[in-house]
């Protein structure tokens, strides 16, 4: 049944992208965005078969593979709409923005898709054929917006497919360097231990920003020479994993958002990073009481509760991955070249942003991304019923009406 049609609730948002695209490209753009929200499957063939205006699959496929579509222009317009929404409701004074960097595996089954390779998946416990996307998202006033994406391709695959090789760190640096914010904005970059290195930290500092991350337990640190403690001789080089034993008598208990932690916080120096604020914490009453976490930041005055809560915001990107995979088909594309894959990811980002903005304009603040997709699908059905009613008023035959939407 053909039921996908642009409904009034999203028409205004989509029209903002009209200057970035030709008339024909804009029609395909709207069809694809609507298909990502309301189609049961997110393949080009399925989206085309659901459109009421009877678009041919080949036309939509050409749009996804065309090198005449300006993806960067679409990206810029999306961020313009995001900042317009953010600044409209910003409080007085300086605004705080959290930029999150992470990567995610998108399992693929087509061996001829460009950029795929075998990478180890912790979820599956084995290597899988996949695309690995390095992504940035930002959180402002509790709301999350996807920002940008880069594809990581293994070096041997790059050599076979004539692709320029870049490490995940280099891709993360691109995401940080290309991210811009309005004036009077403080940015804290959040990333896990994989990205904790001097290159990332230097890039964050070059922008005048700060970071909160987690360290692996095998990193080494040095205490300041003026550190005064009966149990410790300052200036000693030691592994982070030795510190909980060394300072076990100085741990204290904290209740943070209903969770109990035992923690100790101090300033140390870490190779390549300089002086850092180190927080050692373990959640009390958990199955593995020895599972110690080491949070680090260049904000030396940040206290235990603030550091735990700030780093906890990083999990917002995990929510984005989950929702965009389950509801928007982030990994459901079936295209061969990297350009079309990249366009699919960016259009998923646009769709996710649309739904976040829709929450406020339609007073749907408590709806999840999946529930918002259901809500759009219901609006499409209502629009379809309205069209059928109009056709019956014109005394069209039932067979003609059925054929129109078949």
C-alpha positions in Angstrom: 0.0 0.0 0.0 1.3 3.4 -1.0 0.9 5.6 2.1 4.0 7.8 2.3 3.3 11.5 1.6 4.7 14.7 3.1 2.4 15.7 5.9 2.0 19.3 7.1 3.8 18.6 10.5 7.1 18.1 8.7 6.6 20.1 5.5 8.0 23.3 7.1 11.2 21.6 8.3 11.9 19.9 4.9 11.3 23.1 3.0 14.4 24.6 4.8 16.5 22.3 2.6 15.0 23.4 -0.7 17.8 25.9 -1.5 20.4 23.1 -1.1 18.9 20.9 -3.8 17.4 21.0 -7.3 13.7 20.6 -7.7 14.0 16.9 -8.6 16.6 16.3 -5.8 14.4 17.9 -3.3 11.5 15.6 -4.1 13.7 12.5 -3.7 15.2 14.0 -0.5 11.7 14.4 1.0 10.7 10.9 0.0 13.8 9.3 1.5 13.4 11.3 4.8 9.8 10.3 5.1 10.7 6.7 4.2 13.3 6.5 7.0 10.6 7.6 9.5 7.5 5.8 8.3 8.5 2.8 6.1 8.6 -0.6 7.8 11.9 -1.3 5.9 14.4 1.3 4.9 15.7 0.0 1.6 15.5 2.2 -1.5 13.1 -0.3 -3.1 10.8 -0.4 -0.1 10.7 3.4 0.3 9.9 3.9 -3.4 7.1 1.3 -3.3 5.5 3.2 -0.3 5.4 6.6 -1.9 2.0 7.8 -3.0 3.5 9.8 -6.0 4.7 6.5 -7.6 8.4 7.2 -7.7 10.4 4.6 -9.6 13.1 2.8 -7.6 15.7 3.6 -10.2 15.1 7.4 -9.7 15.5 7.2 -6.0 18.6 5.0 -6.4 20.1 7.6 -8.8 19.6 10.3 -6.2 21.4 8.3 -3.6 24.4 7.7 -5.9 24.5 11.1 -7.6 27.7 13.1 -7.2 25.7 16.3 -7.9 24.0 16.2 -4.5 25.8 18.6 -2.2 26.0 16.6 1.1 28.0 19.3 2.8 25.3 21.9 2.1 22.7 19.6 3.6 24.9 19.1 6.6 25.4 22.9 7.1 21.7 23.6 6.8 20.9 20.9 9.4 23.3 22.5 11.8 21.9 25.9 11.1 18.4 24.7 12.1 19.9 23.0 15.2 21.6 26.1 16.4 18.5 28.2 15.7 16.5 25.9 18.0 19.2 25.8 20.6 19.8 29.6 20.8 16.1 30.4 20.8 15.7 28.7 24.2 19.2 29.3 25.6 19.4 30.8 29.1 21.1 34.1 29.9 24.9 34.0 30.0 27.3 31.4 28.6 25.9 28.2 27.0 27.4 24.8 27.7 27.6 22.2 24.9 28.8 18.6 25.3 30.4 17.2 22.1 30.5 13.4 22.1 32.9 11.3 19.9 32.4 7.6 19.5 32.2 4.9 16.8 29.8 2.1 15.9 29.8 -1.0 13.8 27.1 -1.5 11.1 27.1 -5.1 10.1 26.8 -5.7 6.3 26.3 -8.8 4.3 27.2 -7.5 0.8 30.9 -8.3 0.2 31.0 -5.9 -2.8 30.1 -2.8 -0.7 32.9 -0.3 -0.7 34.6 0.3 2.6 33.5 -2.9 4.4 35.9 -5.0 6.3 36.1 -7.5 9.1 36.3 -5.9 12.6 35.9 -7.4 16.0 32.5 -6.8 17.6 32.3 -6.9 21.4 28.5 -7.4 21.1 28.9 -10.5 18.9 32.1 -11.7 20.4 33.6 -12.2 16.9 34.8 -10.4 13.8 32.0 -9.3 11.5 31.8 -7.7 8.0 30.8 -4.2 8.7 31.1 -0.4 8.2 32.7 1.4 11.1 31.5 4.9 11.5 33.1 7.5 13.7 30.4 9.9 14.8 30.0 13.2 16.7 26.8 14.2 18.6 26.2 17.2 20.8 24.0 17.6 23.9 22.6 21.0 24.8 20.0 21.6 27.5 19.5 17.9 27.8 18.6 17.4 24.1 20.8 15.4 21.8 21.6 16.3 18.1 23.7 14.2 15.7 26.4 16.3 14.1 28.8 14.6 11.7 30.1 11.2 10.6 33.2 9.7 9.0 33.8 6.1 7.8 36.8 4.2 9.2 38.2 1.7 6.7 41.0 -0.7 7.5 44.3 0.0 5.8 44.5 -3.2 3.8 40.9 -2.5 2.5 41.9 1.1 1.6 44.8 -0.3 -0.5 42.6 -2.7 -2.4 39.9 -0.2 -3.0 42.1 2.9 -3.6 40.8 4.8 -0.6 42.9 7.2 1.5 43.6 5.6 4.8 42.8 7.5 8.0 42.9 6.1 11.6 40.0 6.5 13.9 42.0 9.2 15.8 42.5 11.2 12.6 38.8 10.9 11.8 37.9 12.0 15.3 40.3 15.0 14.9 38.4 16.0 11.8 35.1 15.9 13.7 36.5 18.1 16.4 38.2 20.6 14.1 35.1 21.0 11.8 32.7 21.5 14.8 31.9 25.2 15.3 29.8 26.8 18.1 28.3 30.3 18.6 30.0 32.9 20.7 29.8 32.7 24.5 29.7 28.9 24.4 31.7 26.5 26.6 32.4 23.1 25.1 33.3 19.9 26.9 34.3 17.0 24.7 33.4 13.5 25.9 35.1 10.3 24.6 36.0 6.9 25.9 39.5 5.5 26.6 40.1 4.6 22.9 40.4 8.3 22.0 42.3 9.4 25.0 45.6 10.5 23.5 47.7 13.6 23.1 46.5 14.4 19.5 42.8 14.5 20.6 43.6 16.5 23.8 45.8 19.0 21.9 43.0 19.5 19.3 40.5 20.1 22.1 42.8 22.6 23.8 43.5 24.3 20.5 39.8 25.1 20.2 39.8 26.5 23.8 37.6 23.6 25.0 37.8 21.1 27.8 37.4 17.3 28.0 36.2 14.5 30.2 37.2 10.9 29.4 38.1 7.5 30.8 41.5 6.0 31.0 42.6 2.5 30.5 44.0 0.8 33.6 47.5 0.3 32.1 48.2 4.0 31.7 51.0 5.4 33.8 50.9 8.6 35.9 53.2 10.7 38.1 52.1 12.6 41.1 53.2 16.2 41.6 56.3 16.6 43.6 54.6 18.6 46.3 52.0 15.9 47.0 52.1 15.3 50.7 51.0 12.0 52.1 52.5 9.7 54.7 51.9 6.6 52.5 53.3 8.0 49.3 56.6 9.6 48.2 55.7 12.3 45.6 57.2 12.1 42.1 56.9 8.3 41.8 55.9 6.9 38.4 53.2 4.2 38.7 50.5 2.4 36.8 46.9 3.7 37.4 45.7 0.2 38.3 48.1 0.3 41.3 46.5 3.5 42.7 43.4 2.0 44.3 45.6 -0.2 46.5 48.0 2.7 47.3 45.2 5.0 48.3 42.6 2.6 49.6 42.6 4.4 53.0 41.5 7.6 51.3 38.5 6.4 49.4 35.1 7.9 50.4 31.5 7.0 49.6 29.3 9.2 47.4 25.6 8.9 46.5 25.1 10.2 42.9 21.6 10.0 41.3 20.6 7.0 43.4 23.9 5.1 42.9 26.5 4.5 45.6 30.1 4.9 44.7 33.4 4.6 46.5 35.9 7.0 45.1 39.1 9.0 45.4 40.1 12.0 43.4 43.5 13.7 43.0 45.7 15.6 40.5 48.4 13.7 38.6 50.5 14.0 35.4 50.0 11.6 32.5 52.3 11.2 29.6 51.3 13.3 26.6 48.4 14.9 28.5 50.1 17.0 31.2 48.4 17.6 34.5 44.9 16.0 34.8 42.2 15.6 37.3 41.9 11.8 38.1 38.9 10.2 39.6 39.0 6.5 40.7 35.6 5.1 41.3 33.8 1.8 41.8 30.1 1.2 42.1 29.2 -0.3 45.4 27.2 -3.6 45.7 27.8 -4.6 42.1 28.6 -8.2 41.0 32.3 -7.4 40.4 33.5 -5.1 43.2 36.9 -4.9 41.6 35.7 -3.2 38.5 37.4 0.2 39.0 36.9 3.0 36.5 39.4 5.9 36.0 37.9 9.2 34.8 40.2 12.0 33.7 39.7 15.6 32.8 41.7 18.8 32.3 39.2 20.7 34.5 41.2 20.5 37.7 38.5 21.9 39.9 35.7 19.5 38.8 34.5 17.5 41.8 33.5 13.9 42.0 29.8 14.3 41.4 30.2 16.7 38.5 32.8 14.4 36.8 30.6 11.3 37.1 27.5 13.1 35.8 29.4 14.8 33.0 31.0 11.6 31.7 27.6 9.9 32.0 26.3 12.3 29.3 28.6 10.3 26.9 26.0 7.5 26.9 23.6 9.7 25.0 25.4 8.7 21.8 24.7 5.1 22.6 21.0 6.0 22.8 21.3 7.7 19.4 22.9 4.6 17.9 20.2 2.4 19.4 17.3 4.5 18.3 18.7 5.3 14.8 19.4 1.6 14.2 16.1 0.3 15.5 13.8 3.0 14.2 15.5 4.9 11.3 17.5 2.2 9.6 21.0 3.5 10.2 22.4 0.1 9.1 19.7 -1.0 6.7 21.1 0.6 3.5 22.0 -1.7 0.5 24.2 0.5 -1.7 27.6 -0.3 -3.2 29.7 2.8 -3.1 30.9 4.9 -0.1 29.3 8.1 -1.3 25.8 6.5 -1.2 26.4 5.0 2.2 27.6 8.3 3.5 24.5 10.0 2.1 22.3 7.5 3.8 24.0 8.2 7.2 23.7 11.9 6.8 20.0 11.6 5.8 19.4 9.5 9.0 21.1 12.4 10.9 18.7 14.9 9.3 15.7 12.6 10.1 16.8 12.2 13.7 17.2 16.0 14.0 13.7 16.5 12.5 12.2 14.2 15.1 14.0 16.0 18.0 12.7 19.4 16.8 9.2 17.9 16.3 9.0 17.0 19.9 8.6 20.6 20.9 6.6 21.9 18.0 4.0 19.2 18.4 4.2 18.9 22.2 5.4 15.3 22.1 8.2 15.7 24.7 7.6 12.3 26.3 7.7 10.4 23.0 10.7 8.2 22.1 12.1 8.2 18.6 10.2 5.0 17.8 6.9 6.5 19.0 7.5 9.6 17.0 8.0 7.4 13.9 4.7 5.8 14.7 3.1 9.2 15.1 4.3 10.3 11.6 3.0 7.0 10.1 -0.4 7.7 11.6 -0.4 11.2 10.1 0.4 9.6 6.7 -2.6 7.2 7.1 -4.8 10.2 8.0 -3.6 12.0 4.9 -4.3 8.9 2.8 -7.8 8.7 4.2 -8.4 12.3 3.5 -7.3 11.9 -0.1 -9.6 8.8 -0.5 -12.5 10.8 0.9 -11.8 13.7 -1.6 -11.7 11.2 -4.5 -15.0 9.7 -3.4 -16.5 13.3 -3.4 -15.4 13.6 -7.0 -17.5 10.4 -7.8 -14.4 8.4 -8.9 -14.9 4.7 -9.2 -13.7 2.5 -6.4 -11.5 0.5 -8.8 -9.7 3.7 -9.8 -9.2 4.7 -6.2 -7.7 1.4 -5.2 -5.4 1.4 -8.3 -4.1 4.8 -7.3 -2.7 3.6 -4.0 -1.8 0.1 -4.9 
